[in-house]
Amino acid sequence: MGENIRAEIIKLRKNSKFAYVGSVSEEGFPQIKCMFTIKSDDTQTHYFSTNTSSKRVAQFLSNPKASVYYCNELMFKGAMFTGTMEVCKDRETKERFWNKGDEKYYPKGVDDEDYCILKFTAESVNYYHGLANTTLSIEEEK
């Protein structure tokens, strides 16, 4: 991937407070939910915290196919990642992403059974800006 596009994708993702996460319903329809972003180590792996009891978690347990979209609405820039979602309930992962204040949502803390982490692993990314679309595999992106 061109270094300019790679840098743009990294910047877009880093500056996005929210991401639009897509799952597949039991009926096979796409469903989108806006979620807070969590800092991730690389562009292949993205993390989100959510309620274990949520509809989204049930969908990912049934069908792990997913997409994650980051955008800058003012600049008409967007990066759509396509891949799979894993539901992580292990303490180590949950502890890694726990933030002060999360007890507001998960009163039992890190060990709250309704707290889990979604781990998205991207296979490809489509970057849009300036009337141009560039789709690349994550292997090309590295």
DSSP file with accessible surface (Angstrom, degrees, kcal/mol):
  #  RESIDUE AA STRUCTURE BP1 BP2  ACC     N-H-->O    O-->H-N    N-H-->O    O-->H-N    TCO  KAPPA ALPHA  PHI   PSI    X-CA   Y-CA   Z-CA
    1    1 A M              0   0   48      0, 0.0   135,-0.0     0, 0.0     2,-0.0   0.000 360.0 360.0 360.0 143.8    0.0    0.0    0.0
    2    2 A G     >  -     0   0   45      1,-0.1     4,-2.5     4,-0.0     3,-0.2  -0.365 360.0-126.3 -60.6 141.0    1.2    3.5   -0.7
    3    3 A E  H  > S+     0   0  133      1,-0.2     4,-2.7     2,-0.2     5,-0.2   0.835 108.5  57.5 -60.5 -33.4    2.6    5.0    2.5
    4    4 A N  H  > S+     0   0  138      2,-0.2     4,-2.1     1,-0.2    -1,-0.2   0.929 109.4  43.5 -64.0 -45.2    0.4    8.1    2.1
    5    5 A I  H  > S+     0   0   46     -3,-0.2     4,-2.5     2,-0.2     5,-0.2   0.930 113.8  51.3 -66.0 -43.7   -2.8    5.9    2.1
    6    6 A R  H  X S+     0   0   74     -4,-2.5     4,-2.4     1,-0.2     5,-0.2   0.941 111.1  48.1 -57.8 -46.5   -1.5    3.8    5.0
    7    7 A A  H  X S+     0   0   55     -4,-2.7     4,-2.6     1,-0.2    -1,-0.2   0.892 110.6  52.0 -62.9 -38.4   -0.7    7.0    7.0
    8    8 A E  H  X S+     0   0   57     -4,-2.1     4,-2.7     2,-0.2    -1,-0.2   0.906 109.9  48.4 -64.8 -42.2   -4.2    8.4    6.2
    9    9 A I  H  X S+     0   0    1     -4,-2.5     4,-2.6     2,-0.2     5,-0.2   0.936 112.8  47.7 -64.2 -45.1   -5.9    5.2    7.4
   10   10 A I  H  X S+     0   0   60     -4,-2.4     4,-2.8    -5,-0.2    -2,-0.2   0.931 114.0  47.2 -61.8 -44.5   -3.9    5.2   10.6
   11   11 A K  H  X S+     0   0  114     -4,-2.6     4,-2.3    -5,-0.2    -2,-0.2   0.926 111.8  50.4 -63.5 -44.7   -4.6    8.9   11.3
   12   12 A L  H  X S+     0   0   13     -4,-2.7     4,-0.6     1,-0.2    -2,-0.2   0.939 114.5  43.7 -59.6 -46.5   -8.3    8.4   10.5
   13   13 A R  H >< S+     0   0   28     -4,-2.6     3,-0.9     1,-0.2    -2,-0.2   0.922 113.0  51.3 -66.8 -42.6   -8.6    5.5   12.9
   14   14 A K  H 3< S+     0   0  144     -4,-2.8    -1,-0.2     1,-0.2    -2,-0.2   0.871 113.2  45.3 -63.1 -36.6   -6.5    7.2   15.6
   15   15 A N  H 3< S+     0   0  114     -4,-2.3     2,-0.6    -5,-0.2    -1,-0.2   0.464  89.9 102.5 -89.2  -2.0   -8.6   10.3   15.5
   16   16 A S    <<  -     0   0   11     -3,-0.9    21,-0.1    -4,-0.6    56,-0.1  -0.738  45.8-174.1 -87.8 121.7  -12.0    8.5   15.5
   17   17 A K  S    S+     0   0  140     -2,-0.6    20,-2.2    19,-0.1     2,-0.3   0.751  76.2  36.4 -79.2 -26.0  -13.8    8.5   18.9
   18   18 A F  E     -A   36   0A  85     18,-0.2    53,-0.4    53,-0.2     2,-0.3  -0.888  64.1-163.5-126.3 157.0  -16.4    6.2   17.4
   19   19 A A  E     -A   35   0A   0     16,-2.6    16,-3.1    -2,-0.3     2,-0.7  -0.972  22.6-127.8-134.6 149.5  -16.5    3.3   14.9
   20   20 A Y  E     -AB  34  69A  81     49,-2.7    49,-2.5    -2,-0.3     2,-0.5  -0.904  28.2-159.5 -98.8 116.6  -19.5    1.8   13.1
   21   21 A V  E     -AB  33  68A   0     12,-3.4    12,-2.2    -2,-0.7     2,-0.4  -0.873   1.4-155.4-105.7 126.7  -19.5   -1.9   13.7
   22   22 A G  E     +AB  32  67A   5     45,-3.3    45,-1.4    -2,-0.5     2,-0.2  -0.848  17.2 167.9-106.5 136.3  -21.4   -4.2   11.4
   23   23 A S  E     -A   31   0A   3      8,-2.7     8,-2.4    -2,-0.4     2,-0.5  -0.763  34.1-109.9-130.2 178.7  -22.8   -7.7   12.3
   24   24 A V  E     -A   30   0A  38     39,-0.4    39,-0.1    41,-0.3    38,-0.1  -0.966  28.7-135.7-118.4 126.7  -25.2  -10.1   10.6
   25   25 A S    >   -     0   0    7      4,-3.1     3,-2.1    -2,-0.5    31,-0.0  -0.210  31.7-100.6 -71.7 169.3  -28.6  -10.8   12.1
   26   26 A E  T 3  S+     0   0  161      1,-0.3    -1,-0.1     2,-0.1    -2,-0.0   0.798 126.6  55.3 -59.9 -27.4  -30.1  -14.3   12.5
   27   27 A E  T 3  S-     0   0  138      2,-0.1    -1,-0.3     1,-0.0    -2,-0.0   0.418 123.5-106.3 -86.6  -0.4  -32.1  -13.5    9.4
   28   28 A G  S <  S+     0   0   52     -3,-2.1    -2,-0.1     1,-0.3    -1,-0.0   0.581  74.9 135.6  89.0  10.8  -28.9  -12.7    7.4
   29   29 A F        -     0   0  134      1,-0.1    -4,-3.1    -5,-0.0    -1,-0.3  -0.704  58.7-111.2 -93.6 144.2  -29.4   -8.9    7.3
   30   30 A P  E     -A   24   0A 106      0, 0.0     2,-0.4     0, 0.0    -6,-0.2  -0.448  33.1-167.0 -70.2 143.0  -26.5   -6.5    8.0
   31   31 A Q  E     -A   23   0A  61     -8,-2.4    -8,-2.7    -2,-0.1     2,-0.4  -1.000   3.3-156.4-134.0 136.6  -26.8   -4.5   11.3
   32   32 A I  E     +A   22   0A 106     -2,-0.4     2,-0.4   -10,-0.2   -10,-0.2  -0.911  10.8 179.5-117.8 140.3  -24.8   -1.4   12.2
   33   33 A K  E     -A   21   0A  72    -12,-2.2   -12,-3.4    -2,-0.4     2,-0.4  -1.000  26.1-129.6-139.0 135.8  -24.0   -0.1   15.7
   34   34 A C  E     +A   20   0A  61     -2,-0.4     2,-0.3   -14,-0.2   -14,-0.2  -0.714  35.8 178.3 -82.7 130.5  -21.9    2.9   16.7
   35   35 A M  E     -A   19   0A  13    -16,-3.1   -16,-2.6    -2,-0.4     2,-0.1  -0.967  33.6-102.8-134.3 151.3  -19.4    2.0   19.4
   36   36 A F  E     -A   18   0A 126     -2,-0.3    13,-0.3   -18,-0.2   -18,-0.2  -0.451  42.6-122.5 -65.5 143.1  -16.6    3.8   21.3
   37   37 A T        -     0   0   32    -20,-2.2     2,-0.4    -2,-0.1    11,-0.1  -0.557  17.3-153.0 -86.4 153.6  -13.2    3.0   20.0
   38   38 A I  B     -C   47   0A  28      9,-0.9     9,-0.6    -2,-0.2    59,-0.0  -0.977  33.7 -98.6-120.9 139.1  -10.4    1.5   22.1
   39   39 A K        -     0   0  144     -2,-0.4     2,-0.3     7,-0.1   -25,-0.0  -0.316  45.5-163.1 -58.1 135.8   -6.8    2.1   21.2
   40   40 A S        -     0   0   32      1,-0.1     6,-0.1     6,-0.1    -1,-0.0  -0.830  25.9-125.6-122.4 163.2   -5.3   -0.9   19.4
   41   41 A D  S    S-     0   0  118     -2,-0.3     2,-0.3     4,-0.1     5,-0.1   0.772  85.9  -0.7 -78.9 -29.3   -1.8   -2.0   18.6
   42   42 A D  S    S-     0   0   73      3,-0.6     3,-0.1     1,-0.0    -1,-0.0  -0.884  75.5 -97.5-151.3 178.5   -2.1   -2.2   14.8
   43   43 A T  S    S+     0   0   10     -2,-0.3    79,-0.1     1,-0.2     3,-0.1   0.645 114.6  60.6 -83.3 -11.3   -4.5   -1.8   11.9
   44   44 A Q  S    S+     0   0   46      1,-0.1    78,-3.2    77,-0.1     2,-0.5   0.849 102.7  52.4 -81.3 -32.9   -5.3   -5.5   11.7
   45   45 A T  E     + D   0 121A  17     76,-0.2    -3,-0.6    -3,-0.1     2,-0.4  -0.898  62.3 178.0-114.4 128.4   -6.7   -5.8   15.2
   46   46 A H  E     - D   0 120A   0     74,-2.4    74,-3.4    -2,-0.5     2,-0.3  -0.969  11.3-154.9-127.0 143.3   -9.5   -3.6   16.7
   47   47 A Y  E     +CD  38 119A  19     -9,-0.6    -9,-0.9    -2,-0.4     2,-0.3  -0.922  12.8 175.7-124.8 147.7  -11.1   -3.8   20.1
   48   48 A F  E     - D   0 118A   1     70,-2.0    70,-3.8    -2,-0.3     2,-0.4  -0.990  20.7-138.8-143.3 144.7  -14.4   -2.7   21.6
   49   49 A S  E     + D   0 117A  40     -2,-0.3     2,-0.3   -13,-0.3    68,-0.2  -0.843  36.2 146.3-104.1 147.1  -16.0   -3.2   25.0
   50   50 A T  E     - D   0 116A   6     66,-2.1    66,-2.1    -2,-0.4     2,-0.4  -0.949  50.4 -69.2-161.4 178.7  -19.7   -4.1   25.3
   51   51 A N  E >   - D   0 115A  55     -2,-0.3     3,-2.0    64,-0.2     6,-0.4  -0.683  30.5-142.8 -83.9 130.5  -22.3   -6.0   27.3
   52   52 A T  T 3  S+     0   0   29     62,-1.5    -1,-0.1    -2,-0.4    62,-0.1   0.833 103.3  56.9 -58.1 -32.3  -22.1   -9.8   27.1
   53   53 A S  T 3  S+     0   0   93     61,-0.3    -1,-0.3     4,-0.1    61,-0.1   0.448  85.4 118.7 -81.1   1.9  -25.9   -9.8   27.2
   54   54 A S  S <> S-     0   0   20     -3,-2.0     4,-1.7    60,-0.1     5,-0.1  -0.238  74.5-121.9 -73.1 157.0  -26.1   -7.5   24.1
   55   55 A K  H  > S+     0   0  142      1,-0.2     4,-2.2     2,-0.2     5,-0.2   0.875 112.3  58.8 -60.0 -38.8  -27.8   -8.5   20.8
   56   56 A R  H  > S+     0   0   27      1,-0.2     4,-2.5     2,-0.2    -1,-0.2   0.918 103.1  50.5 -60.9 -45.0  -24.5   -7.8   19.0
   57   57 A V  H  > S+     0   0    1     -6,-0.4     4,-2.4     1,-0.2     5,-0.2   0.937 109.7  51.1 -60.7 -44.5  -22.5  -10.4   21.1
   58   58 A A  H  X S+     0   0   54     -4,-1.7     4,-1.6     1,-0.2    -1,-0.2   0.913 110.4  50.2 -59.3 -40.5  -25.2  -13.0   20.3
   59   59 A Q  H  X S+     0   0   13     -4,-2.2     4,-2.9     1,-0.2    -2,-0.2   0.924 110.9  47.5 -65.1 -43.6  -24.9  -12.2   16.6
   60   60 A F  H  < S+     0   0    5     -4,-2.5    -1,-0.2     1,-0.2    -2,-0.2   0.850 109.3  53.6 -68.7 -32.8  -21.1  -12.5   16.6
   61   61 A L  H  < S+     0   0  107     -4,-2.4    -1,-0.2    -5,-0.2    -2,-0.2   0.862 115.9  40.9 -66.9 -32.3  -21.2  -15.8   18.5
   62   62 A S  H  < S+     0   0   90     -4,-1.6    -2,-0.2     1,-0.3    -1,-0.2   0.850 137.1   8.8 -81.5 -37.4  -23.6  -17.1   15.8
   63   63 A N     <  -     0   0   47     -4,-2.9   -39,-0.4    -5,-0.2    -1,-0.3  -0.867  61.7-164.4-148.5 106.8  -21.7  -15.5   12.8
   64   64 A P        +     0   0   59      0, 0.0    21,-2.4     0, 0.0    -4,-0.1   0.521  50.7 121.1 -76.7  -1.7  -18.3  -13.9   13.3
   65   65 A K  E     + E   0  84A 142     19,-0.2   -41,-0.3    17,-0.0     2,-0.3  -0.398  40.8 156.8 -64.3 135.2  -18.3  -12.0   10.0
   66   66 A A  E     - E   0  83A  10     17,-2.7    17,-2.5   -43,-0.1     2,-0.3  -0.958  33.5-150.4-153.3 165.5  -18.0   -8.3   10.7
   67   67 A S  E     -BE  22  82A  31    -45,-1.4   -45,-3.3    -2,-0.3     2,-0.4  -0.974   7.0-158.9-139.7 153.6  -17.0   -4.9    9.4
   68   68 A V  E     -BE  21  81A   0     13,-2.3    13,-3.4    -2,-0.3     2,-0.4  -0.998   9.7-165.6-134.5 129.3  -15.7   -1.8   11.1
   69   69 A Y  E     -BE  20  80A  84    -49,-2.5   -49,-2.7    -2,-0.4     2,-0.4  -0.966   6.4-174.9-123.5 128.5  -16.0    1.7    9.6
   70   70 A Y  E     + E   0  79A   5      9,-2.3     9,-2.6    -2,-0.4     2,-0.3  -0.943  16.7 176.3-115.1 142.0  -14.2    4.8   10.7
   71   71 A C  E     - E   0  78A  25     -2,-0.4     2,-0.5   -53,-0.4     7,-0.2  -0.982  37.4-147.9-147.8 158.9  -14.9    8.2    9.1
   72   72 A N  E  >> - E   0  77A  57      5,-2.5     5,-1.9    -2,-0.3     4,-0.8  -0.941  21.3-168.8-119.6  98.9  -14.2   11.9    9.1
   73   73 A E  T  45S+     0   0  117     -2,-0.5     3,-0.5     1,-0.2    -1,-0.1   0.838  82.3  54.1 -61.2 -36.7  -17.5   13.3    8.0
   74   74 A L  T  45S+     0   0  157      1,-0.2    -1,-0.2    -3,-0.1    -2,-0.0   0.829 116.5  36.7 -69.2 -31.7  -16.2   16.8    7.3
   75   75 A M  T  45S-     0   0   95     -3,-0.4    55,-0.3     2,-0.1    -1,-0.2   0.403 105.7-123.6-100.8   1.3  -13.4   15.6    5.0
   76   76 A F  T  <5 +     0   0  155     -4,-0.8     2,-0.4    -3,-0.5    54,-0.4   0.921  62.7 143.0  52.9  48.5  -15.5   12.8    3.4
   77   77 A K  E   < +E   72   0A  26     -5,-1.9    -5,-2.5    52,-0.1     2,-0.3  -0.930  21.0 167.6-116.2 143.2  -12.9   10.2    4.3
   78   78 A G  E     -EF  71 128A   0     50,-2.0    50,-3.0    -2,-0.4     2,-0.4  -0.995  23.0-160.7-154.5 149.3  -13.6    6.7    5.4
   79   79 A A  E     -EF  70 127A   1     -9,-2.6    -9,-2.3    -2,-0.3     2,-0.6  -0.979  10.7-166.7-132.5 117.5  -12.0    3.3    6.0
   80   80 A M  E     -EF  69 126A  76     46,-2.8    46,-2.4    -2,-0.4     2,-0.4  -0.936   5.9-162.8-108.5 116.5  -14.1    0.2    6.1
   81   81 A F  E     -EF  68 125A   0    -13,-3.4   -13,-2.3    -2,-0.6     2,-0.4  -0.803   2.3-160.0 -95.5 139.5  -12.3   -2.9    7.5
   82   82 A T  E     +EF  67 124A  59     42,-2.2    41,-3.6    -2,-0.4    42,-1.7  -0.963  39.3  91.4-120.5 136.4  -13.8   -6.3    6.7
   83   83 A G  E     -EF  66 122A   5    -17,-2.5   -17,-2.7    -2,-0.4     2,-0.3  -0.872  66.6 -50.0 179.2-142.8  -13.0   -9.4    8.8
   84   84 A T  E     -EF  65 121A  52     37,-2.0    37,-2.9    -2,-0.3     2,-0.4  -0.908  34.3-139.3-129.8 153.6  -14.2  -11.4   11.8
   85   85 A M  E     - F   0 120A   7    -21,-2.4     2,-0.4    -2,-0.3    35,-0.2  -0.921  11.0-163.8-116.2 135.3  -15.1  -10.7   15.4
   86   86 A E  E     - F   0 119A 102     33,-2.5    33,-3.0    -2,-0.4     2,-0.7  -0.945  17.0-135.8-115.8 137.9  -14.2  -12.7   18.5
   87   87 A V  E     - F   0 118A  24     -2,-0.4     2,-0.6    31,-0.2    31,-0.2  -0.851  21.9-160.9 -94.8 116.6  -16.0  -12.4   21.8
   88   88 A C  E     + F   0 117A   6     29,-3.5    29,-2.4    -2,-0.7    -2,-0.0  -0.892  25.5 161.2-105.3 120.7  -13.4  -12.3   24.6
   89   89 A K        +     0   0  116     -2,-0.6    -1,-0.1    27,-0.2     2,-0.1   0.349  36.7 120.0-115.3   2.0  -14.5  -13.1   28.1
   90   90 A D     >  -     0   0   70      1,-0.1     4,-2.2    27,-0.1     5,-0.2  -0.386  68.2-126.3 -73.2 146.7  -11.2  -14.0   29.7
   91   91 A R  H  > S+     0   0  113      1,-0.2     4,-3.2     2,-0.2     5,-0.3   0.874 105.2  58.6 -60.3 -41.5  -10.0  -11.8   32.6
   92   92 A E  H  > S+     0   0  157      2,-0.2     4,-1.9     1,-0.2    -1,-0.2   0.935 110.8  41.0 -58.3 -46.8   -6.6  -11.0   31.0
   93   93 A T  H  > S+     0   0   28      2,-0.2     4,-1.3     1,-0.2    -1,-0.2   0.933 116.4  49.5 -67.3 -44.8   -8.2   -9.4   27.9
   94   94 A K  H  X S+     0   0   14     -4,-2.2     4,-0.6     1,-0.2     3,-0.4   0.912 111.7  49.0 -61.4 -41.5  -10.9   -7.7   30.0
   95   95 A E  H >< S+     0   0  106     -4,-3.2     3,-0.8     1,-0.2    -1,-0.2   0.876 104.0  60.6 -65.4 -38.2   -8.3   -6.3   32.4
   96   96 A R  H 3< S+     0   0  124     -4,-1.9    -1,-0.2    -5,-0.3    -2,-0.2   0.844 115.0  33.5 -58.6 -34.5   -6.2   -5.0   29.6
   97   97 A F  H 3< S+     0   0   14     -4,-1.3    -1,-0.2    -3,-0.4    -2,-0.2   0.366  86.9 123.9-108.0   5.1   -8.9   -2.7   28.3
   98   98 A W    <<  -     0   0   56     -3,-0.8     2,-0.4    -4,-0.6    -3,-0.0  -0.440  41.8-165.5 -67.6 136.1  -10.6   -1.8   31.6
   99   99 A N    >   -     0   0   94     -2,-0.1     3,-2.5     0, 0.0     4,-0.3  -0.943  30.8 -96.1-123.1 148.6  -10.8    2.0   32.2
  100  100 A K  T 3  S+     0   0  203     -2,-0.4     0, 0.0     1,-0.3     0, 0.0  -0.377 115.4  34.1 -57.9 133.1  -11.5    3.9   35.3
  101  101 A G  T >  S+     0   0   31     -2,-0.1     3,-1.7    -3,-0.0     4,-0.3   0.170  83.4 107.8 102.3 -17.1  -15.2    4.8   35.2
  102  102 A D  G X>  +     0   0   21     -3,-2.5     4,-2.3     1,-0.3     3,-1.8   0.765  62.9  76.6 -64.4 -20.9  -16.2    1.5   33.5
  103  103 A E  G 34 S+     0   0   90      1,-0.3    -1,-0.3    -4,-0.3     6,-0.1   0.725  79.5  72.4 -64.1 -16.4  -17.8    0.4   36.8
  104  104 A K  G <4 S+     0   0  161     -3,-1.7    -1,-0.3     1,-0.2    -2,-0.2   0.872 112.9  25.9 -60.6 -36.0  -20.6    2.8   35.9
  105  105 A Y  T <4 S+     0   0  133     -3,-1.8    -2,-0.2    -4,-0.3    -1,-0.2   0.712 133.6  37.0 -97.6 -29.1  -21.6    0.2   33.2
  106  106 A Y    ><  -     0   0   11     -4,-2.3     3,-2.4     1,-0.1    -1,-0.2  -0.771  67.3-176.6-127.7  83.0  -20.1   -2.9   34.9
  107  107 A P  T 3  S+     0   0  105      0, 0.0    -1,-0.1     0, 0.0    -4,-0.1   0.726  80.9  58.5 -59.5 -23.0  -20.7   -2.6   38.7
  108  108 A K  T >  S-     0   0  131      1,-0.3     3,-0.7     2,-0.1    -5,-0.1   0.345 104.1-136.8 -88.5   6.6  -18.8   -5.8   39.5
  109  109 A G  G X   -     0   0   17     -3,-2.4     3,-2.4     1,-0.2    -1,-0.3  -0.323  61.3 -15.3  77.3-155.1  -15.7   -4.5   37.8
  110  110 A V  G 3  S+     0   0   18      1,-0.3    -1,-0.2    -3,-0.1     5,-0.1   0.801 137.2  55.2 -55.6 -32.0  -13.5   -6.5   35.5
  111  111 A D  G <  S+     0   0   91     -3,-0.7    -1,-0.3    -5,-0.1    -2,-0.2   0.399  74.5 129.4 -87.1   5.3  -15.1   -9.7   36.7
  112  112 A D    X   -     0   0    9     -3,-2.4     3,-1.7    -6,-0.2    -3,-0.0  -0.405  57.7-142.4 -60.8 126.5  -18.6   -8.6   35.8
  113  113 A E  T 3  S+     0   0  121      1,-0.3    -1,-0.2    -2,-0.2    -3,-0.0   0.689  99.4  59.3 -67.8 -15.0  -20.2  -11.3   33.7
  114  114 A D  T 3  S+     0   0   42    -62,-0.1   -62,-1.5   -63,-0.1     2,-0.5   0.352  89.8  88.0 -94.7   8.2  -21.9   -8.7   31.6
  115  115 A Y  E <   +D   51   0A   0     -3,-1.7     2,-0.3   -64,-0.2   -64,-0.2  -0.909  51.6 150.7-108.2 126.5  -18.5   -7.2   30.5
  116  116 A C  E     -D   50   0A   0    -66,-2.1   -66,-2.1    -2,-0.5     2,-0.4  -0.955  36.9-124.3-146.2 168.8  -16.7   -8.5   27.5
  117  117 A I  E     -DF  49  88A   0    -29,-2.4   -29,-3.5    -2,-0.3     2,-0.5  -0.950  14.6-144.2-116.9 134.7  -14.3   -7.3   24.8
  118  118 A L  E     -DF  48  87A   0    -70,-3.8   -70,-2.0    -2,-0.4     2,-0.6  -0.882  13.5-160.7 -96.1 126.9  -14.9   -7.7   21.1
  119  119 A K  E     -DF  47  86A  60    -33,-3.0   -33,-2.5    -2,-0.5     2,-0.5  -0.938   5.5-164.5-112.4 111.5  -11.7   -8.4   19.1
  120  120 A F  E     -DF  46  85A   0    -74,-3.4   -74,-2.4    -2,-0.6     2,-0.6  -0.818   3.5-163.4 -98.3 130.7  -12.0   -7.7   15.4
  121  121 A T  E     -DF  45  84A  40    -37,-2.9   -37,-2.0    -2,-0.5   -76,-0.2  -0.961  15.8-143.8-115.9 114.7   -9.4   -9.1   13.1
  122  122 A A  E     + F   0  83A   1    -78,-3.2   -39,-0.3    -2,-0.6     3,-0.1  -0.518  23.6 179.3 -81.8 143.8   -9.4   -7.4    9.7
  123  123 A E  E    S+     0   0A 123    -41,-3.6    15,-2.5     1,-0.4    16,-0.4   0.638  73.7   4.5-107.0 -30.7   -8.7   -9.1    6.4
  124  124 A S  E     -GF 137  82A  33    -42,-1.7   -42,-2.2    13,-0.3    -1,-0.4  -0.963  59.3-149.2-149.9 164.9   -9.1   -6.1    4.1
  125  125 A V  E     -GF 136  81A   1     11,-2.7    11,-2.8    -2,-0.3     2,-0.5  -0.998   2.9-157.4-139.5 138.2   -9.6   -2.4    4.2
  126  126 A N  E     -GF 135  80A  36    -46,-2.4   -46,-2.8    -2,-0.4     2,-0.5  -0.982  14.5-163.6-115.1 119.5  -11.3   -0.1    1.7
  127  127 A Y  E     -GF 134  79A  13      7,-3.0     7,-2.4    -2,-0.5     2,-0.4  -0.888   3.6-167.3-107.6 131.4  -10.2    3.6    2.0
  128  128 A Y  E     +GF 133  78A  76    -50,-3.0   -50,-2.0    -2,-0.5     2,-0.3  -0.973  24.1 131.1-121.8 129.8  -12.3    6.3    0.4
  129  129 A H  E >   +G  132   0A  74      3,-2.0     3,-1.2    -2,-0.4   -52,-0.1  -0.862  65.8  13.1-169.6 141.3  -11.3    9.9   -0.1
  130  130 A G  T 3  S-     0   0   58    -54,-0.4     3,-0.1   -55,-0.3   -53,-0.1   0.879 127.6 -58.0  61.7  40.1  -11.3   12.4   -3.0
  131  131 A L  T 3  S+     0   0  156      1,-0.2     2,-0.4     0, 0.0    -1,-0.3   0.649 114.0 115.8  64.3  17.3  -13.7   10.3   -5.1
  132  132 A A  E <   -G  129   0A  50     -3,-1.2    -3,-2.0     2,-0.0     2,-0.4  -0.952  48.9-160.8-120.3 138.8  -11.2    7.4   -5.0
  133  133 A N  E     -G  128   0A 103     -2,-0.4     2,-0.5    -5,-0.2    -5,-0.2  -0.965   6.6-174.6-113.5 132.4  -11.6    4.0   -3.5
  134  134 A T  E     -G  127   0A  44     -7,-2.4    -7,-3.0    -2,-0.4     2,-0.5  -0.983   3.0-169.5-128.8 117.7   -8.7    1.8   -2.7
  135  135 A T  E     +G  126   0A  89     -2,-0.5     2,-0.3    -9,-0.3    -9,-0.2  -0.941  14.4 168.8-109.6 128.8   -9.2   -1.7   -1.4
  136  136 A L  E     -G  125   0A  18    -11,-2.8   -11,-2.7    -2,-0.5     2,-0.1  -0.976  35.4-115.2-137.1 148.9   -6.3   -3.6    0.0
  137  137 A S  E >>  -G  124   0A  41     -2,-0.3     4,-1.4   -13,-0.2     3,-0.5  -0.476  34.7-115.6 -75.1 156.1   -5.7   -6.8    1.9
  138  138 A I  H 3> S+     0   0    2    -15,-2.5     4,-1.6     1,-0.2   -14,-0.1   0.845 116.7  64.2 -63.8 -29.4   -4.3   -6.3    5.3
  139  139 A E  H 34 S+     0   0  135    -16,-0.4    -1,-0.2     1,-0.2     3,-0.2   0.921 105.1  44.9 -58.2 -41.1   -1.2   -8.1    4.1
  140  140 A E  H <4 S+     0   0  101     -3,-0.5    -1,-0.2     1,-0.2    -2,-0.2   0.827 109.3  58.3 -68.4 -30.6   -0.6   -5.3    1.7
  141  141 A E  H  <        0   0    2     -4,-1.4    -2,-0.2  -135,-0.0    -1,-0.2   0.789 360.0 360.0 -72.6 -29.8   -1.3   -2.8    4.4
  142  142 A K     <        0   0  136     -4,-1.6  -136,-0.0    -3,-0.2  -100,-0.0  -0.207 360.0 360.0 -65.6 360.0    1.4   -4.0    6.8
